[in-house]
Amino acid sequence: MQIIFVQVKCDLGRSYQVAQALVDVEGVSEVYSISGPYDLLAKCYISDGEDAGHFVNLRLQTLDGIRDTQTIIAFNAFS
């Protein structure tokens, strides 16, 4: 299982609607509102064989209200 974090920039006034739409996408486990140049941070789990680029392009960037994304690929989790 791969973990990616996707920062999402939303159309003005659409952050809450976009957050709810992201939560409904299979593979998205958590969505946070954040400060800075992006509005939301989505934690996503994708299968080892799945292409992270296709996941972001086809399942996230196509959602209404998303203006821009930046993807961060996680290598290791430290507890």
C-alpha positions as CSV (number, residue, x, y, z in Angstrom):
1,M,0.0,0.0,0.0
2,Q,1.3,3.4,-1.0
3,I,0.6,6.6,1.0
4,I,0.4,9.9,-0.8
5,F,-0.6,13.3,0.5
6,V,-2.4,15.7,-1.9
7,Q,-2.5,19.4,-1.2
8,V,-5.6,20.9,-2.9
9,K,-6.3,24.5,-3.9
10,C,-10.0,25.2,-4.2
11,D,-12.2,27.7,-6.0
12,L,-13.0,30.6,-3.7
13,G,-15.8,29.7,-1.2
14,R,-15.8,26.0,-2.2
15,S,-13.4,24.4,0.4
16,Y,-16.1,22.7,2.4
17,Q,-17.8,21.2,-0.6
18,V,-14.5,20.0,-2.0
19,A,-13.5,18.5,1.3
20,Q,-16.8,16.5,1.4
21,A,-16.3,15.3,-2.2
22,L,-12.7,14.2,-1.4
23,V,-13.8,12.2,1.6
24,D,-16.2,10.3,-0.6
25,V,-13.4,9.2,-3.0
26,E,-12.3,5.6,-2.4
27,G,-8.7,5.7,-1.3
28,V,-8.9,9.0,0.5
29,S,-8.7,8.4,4.2
30,E,-8.6,11.8,5.8
31,V,-9.0,15.4,4.6
32,Y,-7.7,18.4,6.6
33,S,-8.2,22.1,6.2
34,I,-4.8,23.8,6.2
35,S,-3.2,27.2,6.1
36,G,-0.8,28.4,3.4
37,P,-1.1,28.4,-0.4
38,Y,-3.3,25.3,-0.4
39,D,-6.7,24.9,1.3
40,L,-6.9,21.2,2.0
41,L,-4.6,18.2,2.6
42,A,-5.9,14.8,1.7
43,K,-4.2,11.6,2.9
44,C,-4.7,8.8,0.4
45,Y,-3.9,5.1,0.4
46,I,-3.4,3.5,-3.0
47,S,-2.6,-0.1,-3.9
48,D,1.1,-0.9,-4.7
49,G,0.2,-1.5,-8.4
50,E,-1.8,1.7,-8.8
51,D,-0.2,4.7,-10.5
52,A,-0.3,7.7,-8.2
53,G,-0.4,10.1,-11.1
54,H,-3.5,8.4,-12.5
55,F,-5.2,8.4,-9.1
56,V,-4.7,12.1,-8.7
57,N,-5.5,13.0,-12.3
58,L,-8.5,10.8,-12.7
59,R,-10.1,10.7,-9.3
60,L,-9.2,13.9,-7.5
61,Q,-8.4,16.7,-10.1
62,T,-11.7,16.0,-11.9
63,L,-13.8,16.9,-8.8
64,D,-15.7,20.2,-9.2
65,G,-14.2,23.1,-7.3
66,I,-10.5,22.0,-7.4
67,R,-8.2,24.5,-9.0
68,D,-4.7,23.0,-8.4
69,T,-3.0,20.1,-6.6
70,Q,0.4,19.2,-5.4
71,T,1.3,15.6,-4.6
72,I,3.7,14.4,-1.9
73,I,4.7,10.7,-2.0
74,A,5.5,9.2,1.4
75,F,8.3,6.7,1.7
76,N,8.3,5.7,5.4
77,A,6.1,6.3,8.4
78,F,7.8,6.8,11.7
79,S,5.8,6.3,14.9
